[in-house]
């Protein structure tokens, strides 16, 4: 139960931070198609970002990043050694980033094809 509460708290803090500092600011949302995440999706899955609205893309990226950070935070709570924690953080982040953004890219690819 403690892990679930930790996940929800970290997820909400991360998402709200992204919401207030990126999504609700028009000048930041307009630059969302040039961020690393959207460029990865564009190049790897050959997506046309013109079909996706900036706000929708920003929300997708915010939810994805919040879930990646919260999941990583919850996984490292099981490890006691600090050196192992750092190694687990690095490995978990890389695996989650590539796995979740691959899933999102496939979903966006299917939606674009319709």
Residue, then its C-alpha position, 0 to 999 in steps of 0.5 A: x500500500x505504501x508503494x502505491x501511495x508513493x507512486x500516486x504522489x510522485x506521479x501527481x507531483x511530476x505531472x502537475x509540475x509539467x502541467x504548470x510549467x509546460x502545458x499551460x504556457x502557450x510559448x512552451x507548448x508551441x515548442x513541444x514538437x522540437x523536444x527530445x521525446x517528440x523528435x524520437x517519436x517522429x524519427x523512429x516511427x516516421x510520424x507526421x506531427x502536424x496531425x497531432x495537436x500541440x496540447x495533446x502531444x504535451x499531455x501524452x509526453x507529460x503523462x508518460x514522463x510522470x509514469x516513468x519517473x513514478x515507476x522508477x521511484x517505486x522500484x528503487x525503494x526495494x534496493x538498500x545499497x546506494x550503488x545498486x540504487x544508482x545502477x537500478x535507476x539507470x537501467x530502469x529509466x532506459x528500459x521504461x523510456x524505450x518501452x513506453x515510447x515505443x508503445x506510444x509510437x505504435x499507437x500514434x502510428x495506428x491512429x495516423x494511418x486511419 
